[in-house]
């Protein structure tokens, strides 16, 4: 419990789940995996997208 309160990164997920279960908050653990709730992650994903897309160098010849 002390390691969880201190935020030690090597704390096991099972330990965190046991504490959440004991406090009646186990349902909130599902919110961690929701992509819609992760606004920081969405912002980082958008930053990685290309800023613009270049058009092709030549026109396609569609004369068959």
Backbone as a chain_set.jsonl record, in Angstrom:
{"seq": "XXXXXXXXXXXXXXXXXXXXXXXXXXXXXXXXXXXXXXXXXXXXXXXXXXXXXXXXXXXXXXXX", "coords": {"N": [[0.832, -1.195, 0.0], [1.961, 1.234, 0.731], [3.86, 1.617, -1.265], [2.187, 1.977, -3.432], [0.867, 4.342, -2.719], [3.045, 6.08, -2.771], [3.599, 6.09, -5.431], [5.355, 4.403, -6.756], [6.896, 3.209, -9.629], [7.379, 0.49, -10.138], [5.441, -0.98, -8.938], [3.188, -3.681, -8.745], [0.499, -4.416, -10.996], [-1.533, -6.036, -10.108], [-1.5, -5.587, -7.365], [-2.367, -2.966, -7.231], [-4.942, -3.315, -8.256], [-6.062, -4.91, -6.232], [-6.148, -3.082, -4.099], [-7.859, -1.139, -5.176], [-10.15, -2.738, -5.37], [-10.633, -3.264, -2.66], [-11.318, -0.736, -1.81], [-13.604, -0.358, -3.171], [-13.502, 0.643, -5.723], [-12.98, -0.656, -8.089], [-14.225, -0.565, -10.559], [-13.416, 1.783, -11.718], [-10.952, 1.251, -12.784], [-11.242, 0.323, -15.344], [-11.557, 2.613, -16.804], [-9.033, 3.484, -17.365], [-8.117, 2.222, -19.638], [-9.628, 3.259, -21.688], [-9.662, 4.745, -24.759], [-10.983, 7.022, -25.611], [-11.125, 8.622, -23.389], [-8.569, 9.463, -23.0], [-7.166, 12.195, -23.423], [-4.656, 13.369, -23.638], [-3.127, 11.399, -24.916], [-4.497, 11.304, -27.35], [-3.917, 13.85, -28.341], [-1.136, 13.639, -28.673], [-1.072, 11.643, -30.631], [-2.285, 12.977, -32.789], [-0.35, 14.91, -33.223], [1.671, 13.437, -34.356], [0.805, 12.864, -36.875], [1.115, 13.394, -40.427], [1.729, 16.71, -41.602], [0.901, 17.712, -44.049], [-0.137, 16.459, -47.235], [1.521, 15.612, -50.115], [0.722, 16.231, -53.548], [0.679, 13.911, -56.343], [3.492, 13.614, -58.648], [3.076, 13.487, -61.39], [0.45, 13.507, -63.858], [-2.032, 11.02, -64.079], [-2.25, 8.74, -66.73], [-5.039, 8.001, -68.317], [-5.817, 7.003, -70.751], [-6.819, 4.409, -72.479]], "CA": [[0.0, 0.0, 0.0], [2.839, 2.405, 0.801], [4.456, 1.797, -2.596], [1.132, 2.507, -4.307], [0.668, 5.742, -2.338], [4.211, 6.857, -3.196], [3.634, 6.105, -6.882], [6.527, 3.67, -7.23], [6.524, 2.645, -10.928], [7.52, -0.964, -10.204], [4.335, -1.61, -8.217], [2.449, -4.611, -9.61], [-0.875, -4.039, -11.321], [-2.408, -6.816, -9.227], [-1.575, -4.907, -6.072], [-3.227, -1.797, -7.417], [-6.324, -3.812, -8.388], [-6.542, -5.336, -4.906], [-6.474, -1.882, -3.314], [-9.083, -0.579, -5.752], [-11.268, -3.605, -4.992], [-10.899, -3.054, -1.236], [-11.943, 0.574, -1.656], [-14.839, -0.336, -3.951], [-13.265, 1.468, -6.909], [-12.45, -1.492, -9.168], [-14.842, -0.165, -11.819], [-12.689, 2.915, -12.296], [-9.758, 0.765, -13.471], [-11.591, 0.174, -16.76], [-11.421, 3.921, -17.447], [-7.643, 3.679, -17.753], [-7.908, 1.672, -20.975], [-10.507, 3.894, -22.67], [-8.943, 5.682, -25.616], [-11.749, 8.253, -25.71], [-10.875, 9.43, -22.201], [-7.156, 9.822, -22.975], [-7.009, 13.38, -24.271], [-3.226, 13.595, -23.87], [-2.736, 10.444, -25.946], [-5.077, 11.732, -28.623], [-3.151, 15.005, -28.797], [0.151, 13.141, -29.152], [-1.315, 10.944, -31.901], [-2.522, 13.978, -33.825], [0.913, 15.603, -33.496], [2.5, 12.556, -35.169], [0.264, 12.774, -38.229], [1.781, 14.32, -41.357], [1.089, 18.036, -41.654], [0.232, 17.849, -45.333], [0.134, 15.373, -48.168], [1.895, 16.169, -51.424], [0.08, 15.59, -54.702], [1.581, 13.158, -57.189], [4.309, 14.432, -59.55], [2.542, 13.525, -62.744], [-0.95, 13.149, -64.027], [-2.241, 9.651, -64.51], [-2.715, 8.602, -68.102], [-6.151, 7.06, -68.324], [-6.166, 6.726, -72.126], [-6.595, 2.996, -72.708]], "C": [[0.871, 1.251, 0.0], [3.455, 2.686, -0.564], [3.435, 2.383, -3.579], [0.917, 3.994, -4.007], [1.826, 6.625, -2.792], [4.314, 6.949, -4.716], [4.853, 5.42, -7.459], [6.156, 2.961, -8.533], [6.605, 1.128, -10.994], [6.43, -1.698, -9.432], [3.529, -2.479, -9.178], [1.015, -4.153, -9.808], [-1.853, -4.792, -10.427], [-2.562, -6.177, -7.866], [-2.487, -3.692, -6.15], [-4.687, -2.226, -7.522], [-6.894, -4.262, -7.047], [-6.935, -4.14, -4.052], [-7.738, -1.232, -3.849], [-10.303, -1.404, -5.377], [-11.636, -3.38, -3.53], [-11.602, -1.722, -0.986], [-13.252, 0.689, -2.434], [-14.718, 0.481, -5.226], [-12.774, 0.662, -8.102], [-13.051, -1.14, -10.524], [-14.098, 0.97, -12.49], [-11.425, 2.478, -13.015], [-10.015, 0.594, -14.962], [-11.44, 1.498, -17.506], [-10.003, 4.175, -17.933], [-7.423, 3.256, -19.203], [-8.775, 2.339, -22.046], [-9.75, 4.951, -23.466], [-9.668, 7.03, -25.705], [-11.475, 9.185, -24.538], [-9.439, 9.94, -22.136], [-6.903, 11.0, -23.913], [-5.541, 13.668, -24.561], [-2.733, 12.658, -24.977], [-3.271, 10.821, -27.317], [-4.323, 12.917, -29.196], [-1.8, 14.577, -29.35], [0.005, 12.405, -30.474], [-1.517, 11.931, -33.044], [-1.234, 14.717, -34.194], [1.82, 14.765, -34.391], [2.008, 12.425, -36.604], [1.011, 13.734, -39.146], [1.002, 15.624, -41.449], [0.351, 18.26, -42.969], [0.617, 16.654, -46.203], [0.42, 16.002, -49.518], [1.118, 15.475, -52.533], [1.124, 14.84, -55.521], [2.321, 14.061, -58.164], [3.731, 14.53, -60.952], [1.077, 13.167, -62.776], [-1.028, 11.693, -64.489], [-2.777, 9.636, -65.94], [-3.822, 7.559, -68.121], [-6.647, 6.77, -69.733], [-5.822, 5.268, -72.41], [-6.648, 2.725, -74.184]], "O": [[0.542, 2.23, -0.67], [3.564, 3.84, -0.978], [3.784, 3.183, -4.447], [0.799, 4.807, -4.924], [1.621, 7.782, -3.157], [5.039, 7.798, -5.235], [5.339, 5.8, -8.524], [5.198, 2.188, -8.554], [5.948, 0.527, -11.844], [6.494, -2.919, -9.289], [3.223, -2.059, -10.294], [0.399, -3.58, -8.91], [-2.884, -4.247, -10.034], [-3.641, -6.221, -7.275], [-3.278, -3.431, -5.243], [-5.569, -1.584, -6.951], [-8.067, -4.026, -6.755], [-7.949, -4.182, -3.355], [-8.599, -0.816, -3.073], [-11.368, -0.853, -5.098], [-12.818, -3.313, -3.192], [-12.393, -1.602, -0.051], [-13.93, 1.714, -2.365], [-15.721, 0.959, -5.755], [-12.208, 1.231, -9.036], [-12.424, -1.401, -11.551], [-14.146, 1.103, -13.713], [-10.868, 3.256, -13.789], [-9.086, 0.709, -15.762], [-11.219, 1.501, -18.717], [-9.793, 4.998, -18.825], [-6.627, 3.868, -19.915], [-8.649, 1.995, -23.221], [-9.26, 5.931, -22.905], [-9.024, 8.067, -25.86], [-11.581, 10.404, -24.676], [-9.126, 10.775, -21.287], [-6.48, 10.818, -25.055], [-5.219, 14.166, -25.64], [-2.002, 13.083, -25.871], [-2.579, 10.674, -28.324], [-4.108, 12.988, -30.406], [-1.361, 15.089, -30.379], [0.864, 12.526, -31.348], [-0.983, 11.743, -34.137], [-1.051, 15.105, -35.347], [2.652, 15.317, -35.112], [2.735, 11.921, -37.46], [1.489, 14.775, -38.696], [-0.228, 15.636, -41.383], [-0.692, 18.913, -43.004], [1.581, 15.942, -45.92], [-0.352, 16.828, -50.005], [0.882, 14.269, -52.468], [2.32, 15.108, -55.402], [1.845, 15.151, -58.481], [3.886, 15.551, -61.622], [0.539, 12.592, -61.83], [-0.156, 11.219, -65.217], [-3.649, 10.428, -66.301], [-3.562, 6.367, -67.957], [-7.786, 6.333, -69.903], [-4.648, 4.932, -72.564], [-6.482, 1.581, -74.608]]}, "num_chains": 1, "name": "protein.A"}
